[in-house]
Amino acid sequence: MALQIKKLYNEGMSLYKMRLIAGKGGLDNLVQWVHTIEDEEASSFLHGQELVFTAGIRNTKPNWLTDFAKRLNSVGTSAFVINLGPHIKKVPQEAIDFCNEVNMPLFTIP
């Protein structure tokens, strides 16, 4: 059974301190499955309508996060959650702008 992103977000705001930072136009997107992915090559296993989490362990180049978001969008990902911490301290504006452009909700969690 698919759930809307906004339902998951409403639950996650208080439980996990989840913040929506981009892609507000995609909150009606449906989620069929959840994945944690650290390597953009693994996105080839996605089928669409997934909620993807990453901590950015493979974040080794300046545009990594934006390229990762583009790859996730190309395979039909419904939303993207970034666990801020040692690997990603701040989400680049370019990634935020891209997610806004394609209406892919982009969230952060501490």
C-alpha positions in Angstrom: 0.0 0.0 0.0 1.4 3.4 -1.0 1.5 6.4 1.3 1.8 10.0 0.4 5.0 11.8 1.3 3.1 14.4 3.3 1.7 11.8 5.6 5.2 10.4 6.3 6.5 14.0 6.7 3.8 14.9 9.2 4.8 11.9 11.3 8.5 12.4 10.9 8.6 16.1 11.8 8.2 15.5 15.5 9.5 12.0 15.8 12.8 12.5 13.8 13.1 16.3 13.5 12.7 16.0 9.8 12.8 19.3 7.9 11.5 19.9 4.3 14.1 22.0 2.5 13.0 21.6 -1.1 10.4 20.1 -3.4 7.3 21.2 -1.6 5.3 20.6 -4.8 5.9 16.9 -4.6 4.4 16.2 -1.2 1.6 14.3 -2.8 4.1 11.8 -4.3 3.4 8.2 -3.4 5.9 5.9 -1.6 5.9 2.2 -2.2 9.2 1.4 -0.5 12.1 2.8 1.5 15.8 2.4 0.8 19.0 3.5 2.3 21.5 4.2 -0.4 25.1 5.5 -0.2 26.3 4.8 -3.7 24.6 6.3 -6.8 25.3 3.1 -8.7 22.8 1.3 -6.4 20.1 3.6 -7.7 19.9 1.3 -10.7 18.0 -1.2 -8.4 15.2 1.3 -7.8 11.9 0.9 -9.5 10.2 4.3 -8.7 8.1 5.6 -5.9 10.8 5.0 -3.3 11.8 7.2 -0.3 15.6 7.2 -0.3 17.8 7.9 2.8 21.5 8.7 2.7 24.1 9.8 5.1 26.5 10.7 2.3 29.2 8.2 3.1 30.3 8.3 -0.5 30.2 12.1 -0.7 33.7 12.6 -2.1 33.4 15.3 -4.7 31.9 18.8 -4.7 28.8 18.1 -6.8 28.2 14.6 -5.4 24.9 15.4 -3.7 23.4 17.2 -6.6 24.5 14.4 -9.0 23.0 11.9 -6.6 19.7 13.8 -6.5 19.6 13.9 -10.3 20.2 10.2 -10.5 17.5 9.4 -8.0 15.0 11.7 -9.9 15.9 9.9 -13.2 14.7 6.6 -11.7 11.5 8.0 -10.3 12.4 8.4 -6.6 9.5 10.0 -4.7 11.5 11.8 -2.0 15.0 12.1 -0.7 16.2 12.3 3.0 19.6 13.4 4.0 21.0 12.5 7.4 23.2 15.5 8.3 26.3 14.6 10.1 30.0 14.0 9.5 29.6 13.2 5.7 27.1 16.0 4.8 27.1 19.0 7.1 25.1 21.3 4.8 23.0 20.7 1.7 24.4 22.6 -1.3 22.1 25.2 -2.8 22.5 23.6 -6.2 20.9 20.3 -4.8 18.1 22.3 -3.2 17.4 24.2 -6.5 17.3 21.0 -8.5 14.8 19.3 -6.1 12.6 22.4 -6.2 12.8 22.4 -10.0 11.6 18.8 -10.3 9.3 18.8 -7.2 11.2 16.0 -5.5 10.8 16.5 -1.7 14.2 16.9 -0.1 14.3 16.4 3.7 17.1 16.6 6.3 17.3 14.8 9.6 19.9 15.4 12.3 
